[in-house]
Amino acid sequence: MAANVPQGPTRKDLKYLLDGLQTDVEFLVGDPPGTRFKAHKLILAMRNDVFEAMFYGSIPEEGDVIIPDLHPDGFRAFLSYLYSHEAKFADVETALLTKRAAQKYLDLNLVGLCTEFVRKSIKPDTLCCVLDVLAISDEPMSEYDGAINETLKTKAGEVLDSKTFISASEVTILEVLRREKRVSEYEVLRSIYAWAVVKCSAVADTPSDKLLERSMKALLSEIKLLSLTPAEFVEGPAAWKIFTVDEAYSILSNIIKRGSMPLPDFCKQ
């Protein structure tokens, strides 16, 4: 797909970058042997203090610049921003990779733009996708707590019904369960069951009761099973056969009368 070259004073700068014209420095980015990027020392130095010190300081750097600790996609977006003064990200993952580059080269404006892009990407139908990406990045999730919590408090039902919830990792499902949500526990439980069925179907065409039981029980410590009505319990988890007979009897007994029997260890009161 053709690159979108902005109009104005930076148009020619970006064209030089995209076409590799008149370059005088090369970067090798990412795992060896690295992805090669050609650029212009003077333009980089004019746009970034770290590059100015690197290329025109008291001990200017010569030869290829090796950057093993950044991802090529993030560095590419970072260079494009320096040349064009425009921050454009294909997705949350690219924004986070770009943020790492911006942090390394102390570009606080771009750091802020990356953070804002991720925050604005947190919507009911994308929340779980964002959480999946955050879970495998080194970005602190606390930076996005406000947007995450607000979405779950106001639109948890839409989050639970979204396609990204069904396809989310177990780590993300646990993250959603641990946060405050203004929906019934039964609705949460049904969504978890739907997630477990999809997950187990990827392993076996017809998931066994045991397979579903293992998938569900890893999450049940975050569910307040005793807040279910007897009818919800019988029509839901008891019918799904994710409990032994003794476990189901114990939980149902406690739903009807708290403290009537010892509860299973995974049961959250």
C-alpha positions, 0 to 999 in steps of 0.5 A, a space after each residue: 500500500 502506498 505511503 500517505 505523504 503529508 502536504 506542507 513543509 515536511 512533505 519533502 523530508 518524508 519523501 526522502 525517508 520513504 525513497 531512501 534518497 541522500 541518506 547518510 546513516 543506517 540503523 539495524 533494529 530488532 533481533 540480529 541481523 536486524 531490519 535496516 533503516 536508512 535515514 538522514 543525520 541532519 534531519 534526525 538531529 534537527 528533530 530530536 536532541 538524542 540524535 543531535 548528541 549522537 551524531 553531532 556531539 563531542 564523540 559523534 557515532 560512526 557506522 551503522 547504529 545497532 538497536 536490538 532493544 526496539 521492534 522494527 515496526 515501532 522504530 519505523 513509526 518513530 522515524 515517520 513521526 520525526 520526518 512528518 510531525 504526524 503520529 499514525 498507528 495501525 493498531 494498539 500494538 504499533 502504538 505501544 512499540 512506537 512508545 518504547 522508541 519514543 521513550 528511548 529517544 526521550 520524545 515526550 510529545 510522541 510518548 503522550 500521543 501513543 498513550 492517548 491513542 491506546 486510551 482512545 482505543 479502549 472501547 467495549 468491542 476492543 477492550 479485550 484486544 487492548 488488554 491482550 496486547 498490554 499483557 504481553 508488553 512491558 507497558 504498565 497497565 496502570 496507565 490505562 486503568 481509568 479508561 479500562 475501569 470506566 468501560 467496564 463500569 458503564 458497558 460491561 455487558 457489551 464487553 462480555 458480548 464482544 467477539 474479542 472477549 470470546 477470543 481473549 487470552 486467559 490472562 485477559 479474562 482474569 483481568 476483566 473478572 477482577 475489575 468492578 463490573 455493573 452486570 449480574 454474576 450470572 451474565 459474567 458466568 455465561 460469558 465465561 462458559 461461552 469463552 471456555 467452549 470456544 477455547 476447548 473447541 480449538 483443542 477438541 471438536 467436541 470438548 469433553 466435560 472434563 476439559 470444560 471443567 478444567 478451563 472454567 475452574 481456573 477462573 471460578 475463584 473470581 466469580 461470586 457463585 453464591 450470588 446466583 439464584 438457585 434457578 440460575 445455578 441449576 440452569 447454568 453451571 450445574 447443567 454445564 457439568 463443570 462441578 462434581 456432584 458433591 461440589 454442585 450440592 455444596 454450592 447450591 446448599 450454600 446459595 439457599 442457606 449460607 454456611 450450611 455446608 463447607 464450600 469447595 476451595 475455588 468458591 468465592 463467597 
